[in-house]
Amino acid sequence: MKTSALGRIALAAGVAALTAGALPATAHADDSKVERKTLPVMVEFSDASFQDADAVKAGTPDTYFGTGKDSLASFFTEVSRGQYTTVPAVEEGVVGPVTLPMTAAGCDHNRINTLTREALAAQGLVMGEDYESLSVIFPAQKTGCAWAGLGSVPGPYTWINLYGTAGGLGVLGHEFGHNLGLGHQGRSMCTDGDLVDCTSNGTSAKSLMGGGGPAAGFSAPEMIRAGWLSGSEAVKVDASGTYTLRSLHGAGEGTRALDIPMGEDRLVVEYRHAAGTLDGAIEGVYAYRVPKGAYGSSSLIDMTEANKTVANDAATDADAITAVTDTASKVSVAVVSSGGGKATVKVSLDGDKLSAGPSAGKTTDANPAPPPAPEHTGSDTDAGDGAADATEVRSGGSAPAEDTTDLAATGAGSNTAPLAATGTLLVAAGAGALVMMRRRRRA
């Protein structure tokens, strides 16, 4: 794989919100695989250009569509188990540089989007016909942007704000995750073992949408939101029983997540174990609160005493659960055994507290019949998890101005704390949970 000109931006702080604007991706063969036609476009401004445009243009196709493990296409192919990937919308893999008739100052992402689509339409490239995702790449020297990456949630737009020649899968995968309808995955600290008493604090290290980076992939509720777990893989629990879980990202068939009713919310339980390039440092059973069925807005449940800081500085698997209880909804979960590629979990919906039971060899599986398929993004015209309904964007010879203020950003300031929001911009603590970077500037 060539050294990418979008090579090394680490995931930093963020601002999240829900927006419309997604377009359906192209389904192929038996509709089991979606290939989203993606168009990276290099844009410059009247007063700012790339320091090395040739290097950016040479490396960009490999970063988005290459066969190496660090490409966007390879990441999505692996994490979706072949159900979703990105493909180039044009033979060259990238368009540009295109000079926009605007100055760089002010980081006006709306105007950048509008002028870029107008320039593309003048070349005969129309959103929804020639490409389904638009990823704008631009130099950062004079923009003053507070983020390294920005993405519509859900939607077809991403903005990659280069600092010199820095970039990478941490930002790209994260922003394209936003396009699937995924927000920033937070963390719920539950101090006394009861899910009734939890406080939002920091972000999850079990997802690229938190502070886990690409090696963590996505969590089970995010996989449900994306439509990558079938009904038999994400079992909707409607009775107490004992369930066997396969690793979330592993090969083979079997149940990978339990989707448990918990009052107005859902409790999703998964088992994580090394698989391919994913979860090499993650092992154990993890639980997530899904607020009012909004799978893209889930938060990791952390019940550990050793990990009470924003920085997620305990051992990687310290937040794996052994037992959780929600007294308000009379739901309990207990891990019977875990390791070696599978876990056995007891679930009680009748108010009886469960404790860890015998070994897996003495436990009988009691998986119910597969439920209906879980919700998924699909065309994004029905967001399905509390997100705003998507609106198709029409592009012609002159693209209309568009309000894309409901976005999710990956920030770049070395002292920037992550921000999280659902619908409006809200501040949440958690700077240490995301990898920070410094802007690279040249004289």
URUR-V886286 format. One record per backbone hydrogen bond with DSSP energy under -1.0 kcal/mol. NH is the residue of the N-H (numbers start at 0). CO is the residue of the C=O. If there is no record, write none. Layout:
[[NH/CO] [NH/CO]]
//
This chain:
[[6/3] [8/166] [14/408] [18/152] [25/34] [27/32] [30/27] [33/82] [34/25] [35/84] [37/86] [38/132] [40/134] [41/94] [42/136] [43/97] [44/47] [45/101] [55/51] [56/52] [57/53] [58/54] [59/55] [62/58] [63/59] [64/60] [65/61] [70/67] [71/62] [72/63] [74/70] [75/71] [76/72] [77/73] [78/74] [79/75] [80/77] [81/76] [84/33] [86/35] [88/37] [92/89] [94/39] [97/41] [99/43] [101/99] [105/142] [106/103] [108/106] [111/107] [112/108] [113/109] [114/110] [115/111] [116/112] [117/113] [118/114] [119/115] [120/116] [121/117] [123/120] [124/119] [127/130] [128/125] [129/125] [130/125] [131/36] [132/36] [133/155] [134/38] [135/157] [136/40] [137/159] [139/161] [147/409] [148/409] [149/158] [150/407] [151/156] [154/178] [157/133] [158/149] [159/135] [160/147] [161/137] [165/162] [171/167] [172/168] [174/170] [175/171] [176/172] [177/173] [178/174] [180/177] [181/176] [182/295] [184/208] [186/201] [187/299] [188/198] [189/301] [194/324] [196/193] [198/188] [200/186] [201/428] [203/184] [207/216] [209/206] [210/203] [211/206] [215/212] [216/213] [222/218] [223/219] [224/220] [225/221] [227/222] [233/229] [234/256] [236/258] [240/346] [242/344] [244/342] [245/254] [246/340] [247/270] [255/232] [256/232] [257/268] [258/234] [259/266] [261/264] [264/261] [265/289] [266/259] [267/287] [268/257] [269/285] [271/283] [274/277] [277/274] [278/214] [281/278] [283/271] [285/269] [287/267] [288/298] [289/265] [293/290] [294/292] [296/293] [298/288] [299/185] [300/286] [301/187] [311/308] [317/314] [319/316] [320/284] [323/332] [324/192] [325/330] [329/325] [330/325] [331/347] [332/323] [333/345] [334/321] [335/343] [336/343] [338/341] [341/338] [342/244] [343/336] [344/242] [345/333] [346/240] [347/331] [350/329] [361/358] [362/359] [365/241] [379/376] [406/404] [407/150] [408/14] [409/148] [410/12] [411/145] [415/412] [418/13] [419/425] [432/429] [433/430]]
//
